[in-house]
Amino acid sequence: MKWQLAEAKNRLSEVVNRALVEGPQRITRRNDVVLVISEADYQSATGKRQRFCEYLSSANFEGLDLERDGTSLREVNL
């Protein structure tokens, strides 16, 4: 929904509730526009990812073969 700044200030609780239920709420002031969005929408939009060390601590490496390949290296002419 689109709100004028004065109306959004007077009905801030409604703006926040609608952002949580309906999605982003657009607030305009002259030529400026801002959005009120839920934190879940923000996390989704910014692509917040798990840190690599957190990923490794929760990863399951069972069945992963980490043995080095024993074949000889190929000849390279320089």
Residue pairs with C-beta under 8 A, 6 or more apart in sequence:
1 18
1 22
1 25
1 26
2 26
2 28
3 11
3 15
3 25
3 26
3 27
3 28
4 27
4 28
4 29
5 27
5 28
5 29
8 15
8 25
8 27
8 36
15 25
15 27
15 36
16 36
18 25
19 25
19 36
19 37
19 38
19 41
20 38
23 37
23 41
24 35
24 36
24 37
24 41
25 35
25 36
25 37
26 33
26 34
26 35
27 33
27 34
27 35
27 36
37 45
